[in-house]
């Protein structure tokens, strides 16, 4: 009996999510039984505007280049008689180019597509920004292969069966490049 009821509830939840996407269930006043404006208060620091994330990325890039980039760039200028300017992390083996994305949906570590909570109804809009790494085309010393490695991070997702209608879920996201022997 329990399994049949669970299967029925799950199939209803899948059908309901297809007909009533979470964006329609959240208004400027409420998200489920939760006040929309309280989300940013209760989950302080989780959401950032586009301007905030751009400023943080720029600050990180300047600080990181100041700390790690000068010697590497000077070395490459000597070897290749050229300078490389790019948004990578100045790793000598496998440089990683970082950016931030804010997808609406993402597949969790269990293979289930989840809807990510973003505060796009606020002014200015605020999002959960996900760091996204890619292997850079910058010169490097890796004698093997540069491979993109994932990290697990937790994001706030919609779950309208709960009150408040949110929960954290785990996601595997591309984060950095590392040198592998094969």
C-alpha positions as CSV (number, residue, x, y, z in Angstrom):
1,X,0.0,0.0,0.0
2,X,2.8,2.5,1.0
3,X,4.7,1.9,-2.3
4,X,1.6,2.4,-4.4
5,X,0.7,5.7,-2.5
6,X,4.3,6.9,-2.9
7,X,4.3,6.1,-6.6
8,X,1.0,7.9,-7.0
9,X,2.3,11.0,-5.2
10,X,5.6,11.0,-7.1
11,X,3.7,10.8,-10.5
12,X,1.4,13.6,-9.3
13,X,4.4,15.7,-8.4
14,X,6.0,15.1,-11.8
15,X,2.8,16.1,-13.6
16,X,2.3,19.1,-11.3
17,X,5.8,20.4,-11.9
18,X,5.2,20.1,-15.7
19,X,1.9,22.1,-15.5
20,X,2.9,24.5,-12.8
21,X,6.6,25.4,-13.0
22,X,8.0,27.0,-9.8
23,X,8.3,30.4,-11.5
24,X,4.5,30.6,-11.7
25,X,4.2,29.5,-8.0
26,X,6.4,32.4,-6.8
27,X,5.1,35.9,-7.0
28,X,6.6,39.1,-5.7
29,X,4.5,38.6,-2.5
30,X,4.8,34.9,-1.9
31,X,6.6,31.7,-2.8
32,X,4.4,28.9,-1.6
33,X,3.5,30.0,2.0
34,X,6.7,32.0,2.3
35,X,7.1,35.7,1.8
36,X,9.2,36.3,-1.3
37,X,11.1,39.3,0.2
38,X,12.1,37.1,3.2
39,X,14.2,34.7,1.0
40,X,17.1,37.1,0.7
41,X,16.9,37.9,4.5
42,X,16.8,34.2,5.6
43,X,19.5,33.1,3.1
44,X,21.7,36.2,3.5
45,X,24.9,36.0,1.4
46,X,23.6,33.3,-0.9
47,X,22.2,35.6,-3.6
48,X,24.2,38.2,-5.5
49,X,23.4,40.7,-8.2
50,X,25.2,40.6,-11.5
51,X,27.1,43.7,-10.6
52,X,28.2,42.2,-7.3
53,X,29.5,39.0,-8.9
54,X,31.3,41.0,-11.6
55,X,33.0,43.1,-8.9
56,X,34.0,40.0,-6.9
57,X,35.4,38.3,-10.0
58,X,37.4,41.4,-11.0
59,X,38.8,41.8,-7.4
60,X,39.8,38.1,-7.4
61,X,41.4,38.3,-10.8
62,X,43.5,41.4,-9.9
63,X,44.5,40.0,-6.5
64,X,45.3,36.6,-8.0
65,X,47.3,38.1,-10.9
66,X,49.2,40.3,-8.5
67,X,50.0,37.4,-6.3
68,X,50.7,34.6,-8.8
69,X,50.8,36.1,-12.3
70,X,53.8,38.4,-12.6
71,X,56.5,35.8,-12.4
72,X,54.6,33.4,-14.7
73,X,53.9,36.1,-17.3
74,X,57.5,37.3,-17.2
75,X,58.8,33.7,-17.7
76,X,56.4,33.1,-20.6
77,X,57.5,36.4,-22.2
78,X,61.1,35.3,-22.0
79,X,60.4,31.8,-23.4
80,X,57.9,32.7,-26.1
81,X,58.7,36.5,-26.6
82,X,55.0,37.1,-26.1
83,X,52.7,37.9,-23.3
84,X,49.5,36.1,-22.6
85,X,46.7,38.1,-21.1
86,X,43.6,36.1,-20.1
87,X,41.2,35.4,-17.3
88,X,42.9,32.3,-16.1
89,X,44.2,31.4,-12.6
90,X,48.0,31.4,-13.6
91,X,48.5,27.8,-12.7
92,X,51.7,26.6,-14.4
93,X,50.5,23.0,-15.1
94,X,46.9,23.4,-16.2
95,X,45.5,27.0,-16.1
96,X,41.8,27.3,-15.5
97,X,39.5,30.0,-16.8
98,X,36.8,30.8,-14.4
99,X,33.4,32.3,-15.0
100,X,30.0,32.3,-13.2
101,X,26.7,31.0,-14.5
102,X,23.2,31.1,-13.1
103,X,21.2,28.3,-14.7
104,X,17.5,28.0,-14.0
105,X,17.7,24.2,-13.7
106,X,20.6,21.8,-13.0
107,X,20.9,18.0,-12.6
108,X,21.7,17.0,-9.1
109,X,24.2,14.3,-8.1
110,X,21.4,11.8,-8.1
111,X,20.5,12.6,-11.8
112,X,17.4,14.5,-11.0
113,X,16.7,17.9,-12.6
114,X,16.1,20.5,-10.0
115,X,14.9,24.1,-10.3
116,X,17.4,26.5,-8.7
117,X,16.1,29.3,-6.5
118,X,16.8,32.8,-8.0
119,X,15.4,36.1,-6.9
120,X,14.7,37.4,-10.3
121,X,11.5,39.2,-9.2
122,X,13.5,41.5,-6.9
123,X,14.9,44.8,-8.1
124,X,17.8,44.4,-8.8
125,X,17.5,40.6,-9.6
126,X,19.7,38.4,-7.4
127,X,20.9,34.9,-8.3
128,X,22.9,32.0,-6.9
129,X,26.0,32.2,-9.1
130,X,27.8,28.9,-9.8
131,X,31.6,29.1,-10.4
132,X,32.3,27.4,-13.7
133,X,35.8,26.4,-14.7
134,X,37.2,25.5,-18.2
135,X,40.7,24.5,-19.1
136,X,42.5,27.5,-20.5
137,X,44.4,27.7,-23.8
138,X,47.2,29.5,-21.9
139,X,50.7,28.0,-22.2
140,X,51.3,25.3,-19.6
141,X,53.8,22.7,-18.4
142,X,51.5,19.7,-18.2
143,X,53.3,16.7,-19.7
144,X,50.1,14.6,-19.6
145,X,46.5,15.8,-20.3
146,X,44.7,18.7,-18.7
147,X,41.4,17.4,-17.4
148,X,38.5,19.4,-16.1
149,X,37.6,18.3,-12.5
150,X,34.3,18.7,-10.8
151,X,33.5,19.8,-7.2
152,X,30.3,19.2,-5.3
153,X,28.4,22.2,-4.2
154,X,25.1,22.8,-2.5
155,X,22.4,25.1,-4.0
156,X,19.0,26.2,-2.7
157,X,16.3,24.6,-4.9
158,X,12.5,24.7,-5.0
159,X,10.5,22.0,-3.2
160,X,6.9,23.1,-2.8
161,X,6.1,20.1,-0.6
162,X,8.0,21.9,2.2
163,X,7.3,25.1,4.2
164,X,9.3,27.1,3.5
165,X,9.3,25.7,0.0
166,X,13.1,25.3,-0.3
167,X,15.8,22.8,0.4
168,X,19.5,22.5,-0.4
169,X,20.6,19.9,-2.9
170,X,24.1,18.7,-4.1
171,X,25.4,19.3,-7.6
172,X,28.6,18.4,-9.3
173,X,30.0,21.3,-11.3
174,X,33.1,21.8,-13.4
175,X,35.6,23.7,-11.3
176,X,39.3,23.4,-12.2
177,X,41.8,21.8,-14.5
178,X,44.4,19.3,-13.3
179,X,47.3,17.6,-15.1
180,X,46.8,13.8,-15.5
181,X,49.4,11.4,-16.8
182,X,47.0,9.8,-19.3
